[in-house]
Amino acid sequence: MTTTGYRTPTGDAAAVPAAGDGEADAAASAGARPGRAALPAPYLRWLAGAQLGALGDAALAFALGWAAAAHGGAAAGLVLTVITTARTALVLVGGAVADRRGARRVMLAGDAVMLAATLALAAAAGVLGSPLGLLLLAALVIGVVDAFYLPASGSVPRLLVPAADLPRALALRQAGGQAAALLGAPLGGALVAAGGLPAAALADAASFAVLLLVLLLLPVSDPRPAPPAGIGKAKNSTARNSTAGIGTAGNSTAGNSTAGNSTERPSGPVREAVAGVRLVSGDRLLRAALLLAGAAAGAVLPVVSLLGPLLARSAGWGAGAAGLVAGAQGAGVLVVAVLLARRGARPGRPPRGAGAEAAAGLCAAAAGIALLAAAPVPAAAVTGGLLTGAGSGLFAGRLGPLVLGAAPDTHLSRVQALLTLVQSAALVLSTGVLGLLADTAGPRLPIALCALATAAAGVLALASPVLRRA
């Protein structure tokens, strides 16, 4: 494939000139420090389009939630549940399809579907208003497209960026995503105030049109399809990955079908999704990293989104204090992501331990959650939110490159899909349990339990040789 970076059979990064000299010069002048190469210009262009799309999605999400709230709390919850359920149910299949058909092709199809869907939503809402049936249909389309789009887009940094620059590239993406999340709700509110749900849908449609154009001009060719699950033989694999068709994580790609074996039947996306699960479960680093990601999602994410507002209500601090805590958490993530994006590998400097730093980030987040649990005044709670965000930002910024860098070239999207599934499942389970516990014992106890769980995950990660040496 034609990209600005690819994996050699040994897992090292090699540069492939995919842009003209003018683009290379522009990328080199984009804030590069001496001794550290700038991120490739095609990646920066894709990232700009992707973050514009994320901003449009956040604005539309606010508009859909606002419109659903007019039908009552149960209806609003049902709209969100439809999105999450569809995405969770299909994400493994979506990852298999992206690996088979190519990430760029899947993203082009997803953006085209969403462009048509948002235009249709704007037209329907302009005529019918916002009936619950229309909102549920829109939620279903969003959830289905997300299931295929998220794994594909998660693999793009690996296709466009050399391995040494993956941490910076993913940190910059994290910073942009956090900024889009912070700005999306105010933008959605302004659009709804100006033109209702149709205005928000049209704005999101415009972002999809821009992203479609960016993807069409992206210098990435879809890779050769991976061999069907159970047919190909891994190249350069070690004995620990003996399953046919699965390469050693980070060191190989799956080979072609065995010559002369005409009795094998082509596999479908479900079987290839299962092959992705087998790959992760058989790779020590990927298995440990995804388990850690699930533990962090279940213990950290519900704190600010669910337990923080409950604490503010029970303590009589008001909605303003809850908003400050959430804003501080987002600011902590954003600041750390920007710092990680600016920090890159330099010649002569030994690589840092990404696994150890990710574990340290969890320990810092645990300290912030503990401070939130014991906060006597809003100022202490805001400080706890800031520390929680900084720790979770460090964790995500260091674990993400580990997972993406360890995935074989033929299983990039499937590994990203499984990461999404693990985090979503852990979040859904923990949110329900923590909500019930908060109703019976007050919010401070579940927040304290989240702090203990987060600290335990961080300590176990530090004690894990495979993560500590990663």
N, C-alpha and C positions, 0 to 999 in steps of 0.2 A: 504494500500500500504506500501511497505517497503522502508522507506526513513530515513534520519538522522534527520528529524524533521517533525512533523505533527501538525495539528490544532485539539485541543480538541473541543467538542461541545460548550465550552464557549469562544473559540477563543484564549486560551492560548497555548503557544508552549510547546510541550513535546518531549523529546529526545528519539529516538529509535535507538539502536545500530545496524547500518547497515554495519559497517566495522569491521575488525579484530583489535586485540589489537595493532598490529604493525602499522596499518594505523592511529589509534587514537593517538599513541605516536608520529608518524611523524607529524600529524596535530598539536598536542599540542606544538611541538618544532618549528613550523613554524612562529617564530616571535611573539608569544603570549606574551602579557604583563601581569604582575601579576594582578589578579582580573578580567581578561578578557579572555574568552575562544577563542581559535583559531577557524577559520572557518573550517567546516567539510572537511576532505580530499577528499571525492567524489566530493564535489562542486569545490574544487580547481583544481582537475583533469579535470572536465568538462570545467571549465573556461579556463584553459590553452589550451585545444583543440579548444574551441569556439573562442578564440582570435587568434589562428593560422589560423582558417578558415576565420576570419574577415580580417586578413592581406592578405591572398590569394585573397579574394573577392575584396579588395581595389586595389590590383595590377591588377587584371583582369579588373576592372572597368576603370582604367586608360588606359589599352591596348585597350579596346573596344572603348573608347572615342577617342583615338589617331587614331585608324583605321577608325572610322567613320568620323573624321575630314578631312580625305583625300577625301571624297566625298562631302565636302562642309558643311557650317554651318547648313543649313536646315536638311541635313541628320544626322549630329551629334545630333541635337536637337530631331529629330524623334526617334533615338535609345533610348535616355534618356526618352522620353515621353512614349514609349512603355513599358519600365520597370515600370515607375510610374503608368501608367494607369492600367496595369494588376494587380499590387499589390493592388492598391486602390480599384479596382472593386471587388476583391475576398477576401479581408482580413477578412471581417466579417464571410464569409462562412468558411474560413480557421480557424478562432478561434473556430467556432462551431464544426468543424471536430476534432480539437485537444482536445477539452473538451470531445467529444463523444468517440474518439478512443484512446486517451492517448497522452500526449505530446511526450514521448519518441518514440512511434511508428511513429508519424508523422515526427519527426526529422530524424529518421532512413530512412524513405522513401524519405524525401527531400534530405538528403546527398547522398543516392544511386542514385537518379535521376541526381543530379548535378555532381556526379563523372562520370557517363556515358556521360552526356552532355558536360562536359569540355574535356573529352577524345575525343569525337566526334568532338568538335570544333577544337581541336588541329590538328586532322587528316585532317579535311576538309580544315582548313586554310593552312596547309602545302601543300596541292594539288592545291587548288583553289585561294589562297591568301585571301583577305578580301573583297569579294563583299558585297554590301549593303544588299542583301537578307539574306546572312548568318548572318550578324551582327543583323539584325532585328529578325531573328529566335532565336538567342542566347538571345537577350534582352527579348523576349516573355517568353522563358523558365525561365529565371532568375526572372522575375516579378511574374509569376505564382507560382513558388516554394517559393519565398519570402512571398507571401500572406498566405501560410500555415505554413511556418517555423517560421516567426517572432513571431506570437502569441504563438506558442508552446514553443519556446526558452525563451520568456519573462516570462513564468510561472515556469521555472525550479528552480530559486532561492527559490521560495516558497516551492517546493517539497524537497529540499535538505538542507535548512538552517532553524534553529529555528527562530521564529518570532523576538526575541530580536536582532538577528544578521543580519536581512535583510538590514538595512541601510548600514552597513559595506560591506556586500556582493554585493549589487548593486553599491556602490561607487567603489569597486575594479573592477567590470565589466565595469563601465563607464570609469575608468582610462585606462583599457586595450583597450577598444574600441577607445578611443581618441588616444592612442599610435599607434594602427593599422592604424587609419586614417592618422596620420602624416607620418608614414613610408610607407604606401601603394603606394602613388604616386611615390616616389623615387625608390621603389623596382620595380614597374611596368615599369618605364622608363628604368631601368637597364635591365630588362628582355626583353623588346621590342628591345632595342639596341643590345642585345646579340642574340636573336633568333626570334624576331617578335612576333606576336600574338600567334603562337603555343607555344612558351616558357612560356608566361604568363598563358595560359590555362592549360598547364601541371603542372605548379607550383600550381595553384588553385586546380587541380585534386588531387595532393599529399596532400594538406591540407584537402580535403574532405575525403580522405582515412584514414588519422589519426583521424579525428573527428568521422568517422564511428566506428573505433576500440574503441575509448573512450566511445561512447554511448553504444556499445555492452557490455562493462564491467561495465557500470554504475549501481549501486545497487538501481535501481528504478523500481518498477513494475507499469505498467499502471493501473490507478485507475478504479474502477467499473464505467461503463458508467453512465452518468447522466440520470435522467428520461427525456423522451421527453417533449418538451415545452408544458405547459398547462396540464400535467398529474399528475406529482408528487406533493406532499405537502411538504412545507418547514418544517424542524425540528427546534425547538427552535427559531422560527421567531417571530418578534414583529408585532404589528398591522400595522405598516407603510409599510410592505412588504406583502401584502395580495394576490398578484398574485400567483396562484398555480405553484409549481415547482421552485420557486425562494426563496432562503434563505436570511436571513438578512446578509448584507455585513459584513464579518469579524467575524460573530458569529454563522454561521450555514452552513450546507450543505443540498443540496436538498434531499428529501426522495425518497423512492421507489414509484412506481405507486400505486394508491389506490387499495386496495384489492377488487377483485370481479368486477372491472370496466372493462369489456371486450369489451365495445363498443368504447373505445378510439382507435384512429388510431395512429401508430407511426409517429413521426414528422421527417421531413427532415432537412438538415443543414440550409436551408433558414429560416424555422420557428424557429429553435434554435438560429440562429443569431439574429432574431427579439426579442427573449426572452432575449438575452444578452443586447440589446438596452433598453428593458423595465426595466431590473434590474438596469442599470446605471441611467436611467432617474428617477427611483423611489427612489434611494438612495441619500440622501442629500450630503454626503461626496464625493461619487464617481462622482456625477453630478458636484459639484463645482470644484473638482480637475481636471476633464477632460475639463471643460470649461476654467479653468485657463491654462491648458497645451496648448489648442488650441490658446488662446490669446498670450501666450509666443512664440509659434512657428511662428505665423504670424507676430509678431512684432520684434522678436530678430533674428531669423535665416536668414532673407534676408539681414540683415545689413552687415555682413562680406562677405557673399557669392556673393551678388549682388551690394549693394550700396557702399561698401568699395572700390572695384576696380573702380567703376564709379567716386568716389570722387578723387581717386589717378590720374585718367586720366584727369579730369577737372582741377585739381590743378597743373598738370604738374609734379607730384612727380615721375612718372614712375612705372614700374611693380615691381621693387624691394621693393618700399615702400608698395605697395598693399600686396605683399607677407609677409612683416614683420607684417603688421596689422593682417592678417589672422593667421600667426604663433603665434602672441601674444595672440590672442583669444583662439587658441587651447592650448597654454601653460597655460592660466588661468584656463580653464576647467580641464586640467590634474592635476595641482597642487592642486586645491580644491578637486578633486576626490580622490587623494592620501591621503590628510588630513582627509577626511571623512572616508576612508577605515581604517585608523589607529585609528580613534576615535570610541570607542565602549562603550556600556552600561557597567557600573561597579556596583557591589553590593552596595547597600546603596545610590546610586546616583539617584535622581528623573529623569524621562525621560524628554528630551527636547521637546519643541513644534516644531514638524516637519513642520506643516503648517505655523507657524509664521516665521520659518527660510527660508522656500521656498519663502514666500512673501518678506522677507528681501533681498533674493538673486535677485529677480526681481527688487527691488528698486536700488540695487547696479548696476545691468546691465543697468538700465535706466540712471544712472549717467555716466556710461562708454559710452553709445551711444550718450548722449548729448555732452560729451567731444569730441567724434569723429566728431559730426556735426559741432562743432565750432573750430576744430583743425586748427591752422594757419600753422603748420609745421608738417612734418611726425612724429617727436618724440612725439608730443601730440596725434596724431592719434594712434600710437602704444600703448601709455599709455591707451587711451580709449579702444582699442581692448583688452588689458590685463584685465582691469576692467570689461568689458562686458563678457569676458570668465569666470572670477572668479564668477561673479554674476549668470550667467546662469548655471554654474557648480553646485553652491550651490542650485539653484532652482531645477535642475534635480535630484541632489543627495538626496534631502529631499522629493520631491513630489513622486518620483518613489516608495519608500517603502510604502508611504501612500496608493497609488493606489493598489499596489500588496497585501498589508496586509489587505485591506478592501474588497477585492474580495472574494466571497464565493468559497469554494474548487471546486465546480462543474462548476464554470464560470471563472476560472482563465484565460484561453486563450481567451475567448470572451471579457473580459474586456481589456486585452492587445491589442486585435485586434481593439477594438473601440478607444483606446488611439492612436494607429497608424493612424487610419482613421481620427480622429479629427485633429491631427497634420499635416498630409499630406494635407488634404483639406484646412486648414487655410494657410499653406505655399504656396500652388498653387495659391490661390486667392490673397493673399497679394503680392506675387512676381510679378504677372502681373500688379496689380494696381500701385505698387511702381515703377516698371520699366517705365510705361507710365508717371508717375508724374516726374520721374527723367529726362525724355526726354524733358518735357515741362518747368520745373522750376529749373532744376539742381539737383544734388544729395543731397545737404545739407538740403533742405526742407523735402524730405521724410525721411532722417535720423532723423531730429528733430521730425517729427511726430511719428516715431517709438519709440523715447525716451519718448514722452508724453504717447503713448499707453502702453508702458511697465511700466512706473511709475503708470499710472492709474490702470493697472491690479494688481500691487503690493499693492497699497493702498487699493483697493477693497478687496483683499485677506486678508489683515490685519484687515479690518473692518468686515469680514465675521466670525461670531461666530463659524460656523462648521469647518472652516479651521484654525482659530486661536487656537481653543482648540484641534485640531487633534493631 
